[in-house]
Amino acid sequence: MLNLDFVLLLLLSYLTGAFPSSYLLGKFFYNIDIRKFGSGNVGATNTFRILGKIPGLIVLIIDIFKGWIVVNFIHLFESDVFLEIHNPELIFEFQLLLGITAILGHIFPIYINFNGGKGIATILGVLIALNLTAALYSCIIFTLILFSSKYVSLSSIIATIFYSIFILFIYESSINAEKLFAIFVPFLSLITHRKNILRLIRKEETKVKFGPK
């Protein structure tokens, strides 16, 4: 049931997810190409390390918002393809597809040669829009692991694995698309964090420093 309206929404979702907030913030306000510093990643974590807390927080909020807003595109744009659907599960599947497209846009942004972030913040935005309970529990797990280990990468990986466990075994979602997404998310996290995993094994991964910078 893919018509032109939905294809255009998919394209808009990709372009929204691909918006390189950290790169633009560094370039226009600090005259820094963030890709040339720290881990070289254009996500919120590297922004915190290179530009500081306020820019990092701004990027984090924008990247989360990207995931949330694309899921709600079907409510923001009036289209017959959605107005005629009365199946909640089918609507959920459409929203999830828009969210996945934005996540892939964040990881492979066309604006900066397809070299993007790891997608965790954008995934969180999608989760907030689709299953707030799962998002909150995943955030709690992330926070607990972060404060105990001081590794953002490890916290992100464990939080996505917990999300999968939560959806499949605790929450016991009845929506097949959500179950598949719950399996997809931790695998995607492991793939995007593969370099971090190697550094963790070698004990070379950078730890978060809490308190004044």
Secondary structure, DSSP 8 states (H G I E B T S, - for coil): ---HHHHHHHHHHHHHHT--HHHHHHHHHS---GGGSTT---SHHHHHHHH-HHHHHHHHHHHHHHHHHHHTHHHHS--HHHHT---HHHHHHHHHHHHHHHHHHHHS-GGGTT----SHHHHHHHHHHH-HHHHHHHHHHHHHHHHHH--HHHHHHHHHHHHHHIIIIIS----HHHHHHHHHHHHHHHHHTHHHHHHHHTT-------S--
